Amino acid sequence: MCLAMVIFGILGTYLHYNSMGWRFCNSYLLIVVVGVGSVLFHATLQYEHQMWDEVPMVWAACYLLWNLLYEQGHTKIIYGVFIALYCCMATYLTSQYKGSTQFYFFQSSFGAVMWSCFWLVWKLYKGAQNHQIIRLFYQGTKFLIAAISVWLFDANLCFVFDYIPNPQLHAWWHILMCTSLHLFFVACGYETMRLKGCKMQIAYLGGFIPYVTNGYSLE
């Protein structure tokens, strides 16, 4: 199911490169890199390939943080420089240490950036006026809670699968997280374009996969 991340990233790029531009689509492309690294790790379970799973997650999170800041008006170069330095430090600490030290370095560095991203997402949600977009934010949150719940259960209570069939919760974690990210990407992308004075629309691929498409300028 790691391939879900690759498919999600490629599909998101294809659906948005005309309407949202490459700065937005780079977020999807970095998810592809994370997905490829995750495939390598789960196929081999080797330490060096685990780094290709975790290190790109740090890169993607740092890029998302920079992009959210930039789109919300924090365009000073110092923000990009600070995030780049933080990304380099987190990459080094995550890739060069092992055992519990590496685990806590990765969890803390990745978690700090992602919670900062969620705070910026929340700010966009608070300003949303379109009920369709508000619903996408709600749906993204529900899938995020489900993904975290599945991951925590699989990580801490997996012993129960000695007695019952294993539903492969880690695979479901990937699917749920990809769904959550896509819903947040679409909602945030729409809101950032609206704040720039552009009229965007939400279309649905196959009737159920939302994406942002061009409307017309309000200016």
Helices and strands as residue ranges (DSSP letters): H 3-16, H 22-44, H 47-71, H 77-96, H 99-127, H 131-156, G 158-162, H 169-195, E 198-205, E 209-217
